Amino acid sequence: MSTTLTCIPDLEPQKLEAAILGAALQESSALRVVMDTLGTNPEIFHHPSHQIIYHAMCALSQEHHAVDMITVVKKLKGLGKLQKVGGPAGVAELTLNINGAAHIVSHCRYLQESYVRRRAVATFQQGLTQAIDEQSDVFDLIATMQQTTDELQRVLQEKRPRYVAHYLDSEIQAIIKAASTPQGLTGVPTGLTTLDKVTGGWQKSDLIIVAGRPGMGKTSFLLAVAKHAACTGKRGAIFTLEVSSQQLVTKLIASETGYSTSQLKRGIFEGKLDEAYTIAEKVESLRTLGLLLDDPTELTISALRAKAIQLKAEEDIKWLAVDYLQLMRGDRINSKAVIREQEISSISRGLKQLAKELEIPVIALSQLSREVEKRDKTKRPQLSDLRESGALEQDADIVIFLYRPEYYNITQDEEGNSTTDVTEVIIAKHRNGSTADVAVRSIMRYGRYENLTTPQWEKEAEQFSSAPF
């Protein structure tokens, strides 16, 4: 879906309703989202003509007819309600200045909330009147209030059950699109060939956990794949809790120019000041990089969701990342009864829900427990090393471990290949594909990750390319 609609706070309620209906009339995929989110209750719309039009659209869909301007006008005419919505022109007007439906989910949620608030105000006002009346039955009062509360709770349900036929066409189109995509790269690319061969890129609605012990280069890895994604037009955002945005930019400059971050911070160059002035030219391409950085002092799931929804609406981000997960806080930070494991579980679940809600991949960096260091022979991480919560393994669609044998003074692998400047990317869990161990070149002094180009690794890349994952 393409982006056109403005951010929710800038739209008047009537214009918001018109935008939703207009997008649904133009794109069948948008209509599916609207009906999944709002159900078939026309009263969710506040404007009377919008209620009539939405009722006609839902009726056509339930009768398995196409839903567009022509069929809706015909349906309204048959119901004797066409003139109540301003005639054919009133229907056509909904599609003016609407070129897509990129923010349809956010707009529908806002409309849901507006409806719930209207109903709640009316119900509570009626309840107050009944409560003041001493002749009224207090049990009837409680029952009415409870019934309305349950009804409004159901309204806020994100999706409703649908028959297979509802999803069939869109999934077939996705398969056809995947077949026409070079090398099966259907998601957000990382730029690391062997990794993309296995995953097809970071996929929509996936939660990807990238974990490792300190010193494995998690942040540098994230920046490397983020930069590549942004360079290919996949705009995204990184929420960094460990370092500042300025420090991330310094790391980007280091990877781009081939200087270490220490050199850049201390200003140590062979050419001294003259050489320092050349850096600006070398990083000019970073000025147009579609990469947003945010370094809040504290971040909860609710705060992240609010920021992410706004960024999706305003910037149409295709992915987001958090560095790192254990530095986030649960929404109930003031509750002493919530132990850390439960808090991490709620954060993990919240990240997965956010990925599904915005239909973008969410990448979360994670620390591993010290159990890795206690092993005698190999320090290779495993799923049980995920720190503080088994929910990370459960909620994640992909779990990736970064492992640098060189860090542990292991200079050769089992086949005698050098491990210098090599990071093993261990795909320990892959919900929709195969697990695998792939290797990439990692020049840690510059924070640079690249494809390995030796014959051995080229053969490995070809192996993944032909594997029936």
C-alpha positions in Angstrom: 0.0 0.0 0.0 1.3 3.5 -0.8 1.4 6.4 1.6 -0.8 9.5 1.3 -3.0 10.2 4.2 -1.8 12.6 6.8 -1.2 12.0 10.5 -4.3 11.3 12.5 -4.3 14.4 14.7 -4.4 16.6 11.5 -7.6 15.0 10.2 -11.0 16.2 11.4 -13.4 13.3 12.4 -15.6 13.7 9.3 -12.5 13.9 7.0 -11.0 10.8 8.7 -14.2 8.8 8.1 -14.2 9.9 4.5 -10.6 9.0 4.1 -11.2 5.4 5.4 -14.3 4.9 3.2 -12.4 6.4 0.2 -9.4 4.1 0.6 -11.7 1.1 1.1 -13.6 1.9 -2.2 -10.3 2.2 -4.1 -8.4 -0.9 -2.8 -9.9 -4.3 -1.9 -7.0 -4.9 0.5 -8.0 -1.7 2.4 -11.6 -2.9 2.6 -10.4 -6.2 4.2 -8.4 -4.2 6.8 -11.4 -1.9 7.5 -13.8 -4.8 8.0 -11.3 -6.8 10.0 -10.8 -3.9 12.3 -14.2 -2.2 12.5 -16.5 -5.2 11.9 -19.8 -4.5 10.2 -21.4 -2.1 12.6 -22.1 1.2 10.7 -22.6 3.1 13.9 -18.9 3.2 14.4 -19.0 6.0 11.8 -20.4 9.2 13.3 -21.6 11.0 10.2 -25.1 9.6 9.1 -24.2 9.4 5.4 -21.0 7.5 6.2 -23.0 5.1 8.2 -25.3 4.4 5.2 -22.4 4.0 2.8 -20.5 1.6 5.1 -23.7 -0.4 5.6 -24.0 -0.8 1.8 -20.3 -1.8 1.5 -20.6 -4.4 4.2 -23.7 -5.8 2.6 -22.0 -6.1 -0.8 -19.0 -7.8 0.8 -21.2 -10.3 2.7 -23.0 -11.1 -0.6 -19.6 -11.8 -2.2 -19.9 -8.9 -4.6 -17.2 -6.5 -5.7 -17.1 -3.3 -3.6 -16.4 -0.1 -5.6 -18.1 3.2 -6.5 -20.3 1.6 -9.1 -21.6 -1.3 -7.0 -22.0 0.9 -3.9 -24.1 3.5 -5.9 -26.2 0.6 -7.3 -26.7 -0.9 -3.9 -27.7 2.4 -2.3 -30.1 3.1 -5.2 -31.7 -0.4 -4.6 -32.1 0.4 -0.9 -33.6 3.8 -1.7 -30.9 5.7 0.2 -28.8 7.1 -2.6 -30.1 10.6 -2.3 -29.5 10.6 1.5 -25.7 10.4 0.8 -25.7 13.1 -1.8 -26.3 10.9 -4.9 -23.5 9.3 -6.9 -21.4 12.5 -6.5 -21.5 12.0 -2.7 -20.0 8.5 -3.1 -17.4 9.6 -5.6 -16.3 12.6 -3.5 -15.0 10.1 -0.9 -12.2 9.0 -3.2 -11.0 12.6 -4.0 -7.4 13.3 -2.9 -7.0 9.7 -1.7 -4.1 7.9 -3.5 -3.6 5.0 -1.1 -4.2 3.4 2.3 -0.8 3.2 4.0 -2.2 4.3 7.4 -5.6 2.7 7.2 -5.0 0.5 10.4 -4.1 3.6 12.5 -7.1 5.5 11.2 -9.5 2.6 11.9 -8.1 2.3 15.5 -8.7 6.0 16.0 -12.2 5.7 14.7 -12.8 2.7 17.0 -11.7 4.7 20.0 -13.8 7.7 19.1 -16.9 5.4 18.9 -16.1 3.8 22.2 -15.8 7.2 23.8 -19.1 8.4 22.4 -20.9 5.3 23.6 -19.2 5.4 27.0 -20.2 9.0 27.6 -23.9 8.2 26.6 -23.9 5.1 28.8 -22.4 6.7 31.8 -24.7 9.7 31.6 -27.7 7.3 31.4 -26.2 5.3 34.3 -25.7 8.4 36.4 -29.4 9.4 35.9 -30.5 5.9 36.8 -28.1 5.8 39.8 -29.5 9.0 41.2 -33.1 7.7 40.9 -33.7 5.8 44.1 -36.7 4.0 42.6 -34.4 2.3 40.0 -33.2 -1.3 40.4 -29.5 -1.2 41.2 -28.9 -4.7 39.8 -30.4 -3.6 36.5 -28.0 -0.7 36.6 -25.0 -2.9 37.1 -26.1 -5.4 34.4 -26.7 -2.6 31.9 -23.3 -1.1 32.6 -21.6 -4.4 32.4 -23.3 -5.4 29.2 -22.2 -2.1 27.5 -18.6 -2.5 28.8 -18.4 -6.0 27.3 -19.8 -4.8 24.0 -17.3 -1.9 23.8 -14.5 -4.3 24.7 -15.5 -6.5 21.7 -15.5 -3.4 19.5 -11.8 -2.9 20.3 -10.8 -6.4 19.3 -8.2 -6.0 16.6 -9.4 -8.8 14.3 -12.4 -11.0 13.8 -12.5 -14.6 12.6 -12.7 -14.9 8.8 -13.2 -17.8 6.4 -10.2 -19.0 4.4 -11.7 -17.5 1.2 -11.2 -14.0 2.8 -7.4 -14.4 2.7 -7.0 -16.6 -0.3 -6.6 -14.0 -3.1 -4.2 -11.9 -1.2 -2.0 -14.8 -0.3 -1.9 -16.1 -3.9 -0.9 -12.6 -5.0 1.9 -12.6 -2.4 3.1 -16.0 -3.7 3.1 -14.7 -7.3 5.0 -11.5 -6.2 7.6 -13.7 -4.4 8.1 -15.8 -7.5 8.9 -12.7 -9.5 11.3 -11.3 -6.9 15.0 -11.8 -7.7 16.5 -14.5 -5.4 13.4 -14.6 -3.3 14.3 -11.4 -1.4 10.8 -10.4 -0.4 11.5 -8.6 2.9 13.8 -5.8 4.1 17.3 -6.7 2.9 20.3 -6.9 5.2 22.9 -6.7 2.5 24.5 -9.9 3.9 24.0 -12.4 1.1 24.1 -15.7 3.0 21.7 -14.3 5.7 19.3 -13.0 3.1 19.4 -16.4 1.3 18.0 -18.0 4.4 15.4 -15.4 5.6 14.5 -13.7 2.3 15.1 -10.5 4.2 13.4 -9.3 7.4 9.7 -10.2 6.9 6.6 -8.1 7.7 5.1 -8.7 11.2 8.2 -10.7 12.3 9.9 -10.2 15.6 13.7 -10.7 15.1 15.9 -11.2 18.2 19.6 -10.5 17.6 21.4 -11.7 20.7 25.0 -12.0 21.9 27.4 -11.5 24.7 29.1 -8.1 25.1 31.8 -7.6 22.6 30.1 -9.6 19.8 29.3 -6.4 17.8 25.5 -6.4 18.1 25.1 -2.6 17.7 27.5 -2.5 14.8 25.6 -5.4 13.1 22.4 -3.5 13.6 23.8 -0.4 12.1 25.3 -2.3 9.1 22.0 -3.9 8.1 20.0 -0.8 8.9 22.2 1.3 6.6 21.8 -1.2 3.8 18.1 -1.3 4.2 17.8 2.5 4.2 20.0 2.7 1.1 17.6 0.4 -0.7 14.7 2.6 0.1 13.5 0.8 3.2 13.3 3.6 5.7 13.4 2.6 9.3 14.0 3.8 12.9 16.4 2.7 15.7 15.5 3.4 19.3 18.8 3.3 21.2 18.8 2.9 25.0 22.5 2.0 25.5 24.3 4.7 23.6 23.3 8.2 22.3 22.2 9.0 18.8 25.5 10.9 18.3 27.5 7.8 19.2 25.6 5.8 16.6 26.3 8.5 14.0 30.0 8.3 14.9 29.9 4.5 14.4 28.3 5.1 11.0 31.0 7.5 10.0 33.6 5.0 11.2 32.2 2.2 9.0 31.9 4.5 6.0 35.4 6.0 6.2 37.5 3.1 7.5 38.6 5.0 10.7 38.1 3.5 14.2 35.7 5.3 16.5 38.6 6.0 18.8 40.4 7.8 16.0 37.4 9.9 15.2 36.7 10.8 18.9 40.4 11.7 19.6 41.1 13.3 16.2 44.2 11.2 15.6 44.9 11.2 11.8 48.2 10.9 9.9 47.3 14.0 7.8 46.1 15.8 11.0 43.7 18.7 10.4 43.7 18.5 6.6 42.7 14.8 6.7 39.9 15.6 9.2 38.4 18.0 6.7 38.2 15.2 4.1 35.8 13.2 6.3 32.9 15.4 5.4 33.2 14.4 1.7 33.5 10.7 2.5 30.2 10.7 4.4 28.1 13.0 2.2 25.9 10.0 1.2 24.8 9.7 4.9 22.9 13.0 4.7 20.1 11.5 2.6 20.0 8.2 4.5 16.5 7.2 5.4 17.4 6.2 9.0 15.7 7.8 12.0 17.4 7.7 15.4 15.8 8.2 18.9 17.6 7.9 22.2 15.0 8.2 25.0 16.2 8.0 28.5 13.5 5.5 29.2 11.2 3.5 27.0 8.1 1.4 27.7 6.1 -0.6 25.2 3.3 2.0 25.3 5.7 4.8 24.6 7.4 2.8 21.8 4.0 2.0 20.3 2.9 5.6 20.3 6.2 6.7 18.6 6.1 3.9 16.1 2.5 4.6 15.0 3.4 8.2 14.5 6.5 7.3 12.5 4.5 4.9 10.4 2.0 7.6 9.7 4.4 10.4 9.0 7.5 8.7 7.6 6.1 5.3 6.4 8.9 3.4 8.1 9.3 -0.2 6.9 11.1 -1.6 10.0 12.2 -0.5 13.5 14.8 -1.7 15.9 15.5 -1.5 19.7 19.0 -1.5 21.2 18.5 -3.2 23.5 15.6 -5.1 24.9 16.7 -5.6 28.5 17.0 -1.8 28.9 13.3 -1.3 28.2 10.7 -1.1 30.9 7.3 -2.7 31.2 4.2 -0.5 31.3 3.6 -1.3 35.0 7.0 0.1 36.2 5.5 1.2 39.5 4.3 -2.2 40.5 6.8 -3.9 42.8 4.8 -7.2 42.4 6.0 -7.6 38.8 9.3 -9.5 38.7 11.8 -8.9 36.0 11.1 -12.1 34.1 7.4 -11.2 33.9 8.4 -7.7 32.7 10.6 -9.0 30.0 7.9 -11.3 28.9 5.4 -8.4 28.6 8.0 -6.4 26.6 8.6 -9.4 24.3 4.9 -9.9 23.7 4.4 -6.1 23.2 7.2 -6.0 20.5 5.6 -8.9 18.7 2.2 -7.3 18.8 3.6 -4.1 17.5 5.2 -5.9 14.6 1.8 -7.4 13.7 -0.1 -4.2 14.2 2.2 -2.1 11.9 3.0 -5.0 9.6 6.7 -4.3 9.7 9.6 -6.3 11.0 10.8 -5.4 14.5 14.4 -6.1 15.4 15.4 -6.2 19.1 18.9 -6.6 20.3 19.3 -8.8 23.4 22.0 -9.7 25.9 22.8 -13.3 26.6 23.3 -14.7 30.1 26.8 -15.4 31.5 26.2 -19.2 31.1 27.9 -18.8 27.8 31.2 -17.9 29.5 31.1 -20.8 31.8 31.4 -23.4 29.1 34.8 -25.0 28.8 35.3 -25.9 25.2 32.9 -23.8 23.1 31.4 -20.5 23.8 28.8 -20.9 21.1 25.4 -19.6 22.4 22.2 -21.6 22.4 18.5 -20.7 23.0 18.7 -21.5 26.7 21.1 -18.6 27.0 18.5 -16.0 26.3 18.6 -13.8 29.3 15.8 -13.4 31.9 12.9 -14.9 29.9 12.0 -18.0 27.8 9.3 -15.7 26.3 11.9 -14.3 24.0 12.3 -17.6 22.3 8.5 -18.2 22.3 7.5 -14.8 20.8 10.4 -14.4 18.3 9.9 -15.4 14.7 13.7 -15.4 14.2 16.4 -15.7 16.9 19.9 -14.9 15.7 23.1 -15.3 17.8 26.3 -13.4 16.9 29.4 -15.4 17.7 33.0 -14.3 17.1 35.5 -17.1 17.8 38.3 -14.6 17.6 37.0 -12.9 20.7 37.7 -16.1 22.6 41.2 -16.5 21.1 39.9 -19.3 18.8 42.0 -18.6 15.6 40.7 -21.5 13.4 37.4 -23.3 12.9 37.1 -27.1 12.9 38.0 -27.2 9.2 41.2 -25.2 9.7 39.8 -21.9 8.3 40.9 -18.7 9.8 38.4 -17.0 12.1 40.1 -13.6 11.9 37.5 -10.8 11.2 34.7 -13.5 10.9 31.4 -13.5 12.7 29.1 -16.5 12.7 25.5 -15.5 12.4 23.7 -18.4 14.0 20.0 -18.6 13.1 18.8 -20.7 16.0 15.1 -20.3 15.4 13.3 -19.5 12.2 9.5 -19.9 12.5 8.9 -19.7 8.7 12.1 -21.3 7.4 15.2 -23.2 8.1 17.8 -22.7 10.8 21.4 -22.3 9.6 24.8 -21.0 10.5 26.2 -18.4 8.1 29.5 -16.5 8.2 30.1 -12.9 7.4 33.2 -10.7 7.5 33.3 -8.3 10.5 36.0 -5.7 10.8 35.2 -4.7 14.3 37.6 -1.8 14.6 35.5 0.0 12.0 32.2 -1.6 12.9 31.9 -2.9 9.4 30.0 -6.1 8.3 30.5 -7.5 4.8 29.9 -10.6 2.7 32.7 -13.1 2.8 34.1 -13.5 -0.7 36.5 -16.5 -0.4 35.6 -19.6 -2.5 34.5 -21.5 0.6 31.9 -18.8 1.5 30.8 -18.3 -2.1 30.0 -22.0 -2.2 28.0 -21.7 1.1 26.0 -18.8 -0.4 25.2 -20.9 -3.4 24.1 -23.7 -1.2 21.6 -21.5 0.6 20.4 -20.1 -2.7 19.4 -23.5 -4.0 18.1 -25.0 -0.7 14.3 -25.6 -0.6 13.6 -23.6 2.6 
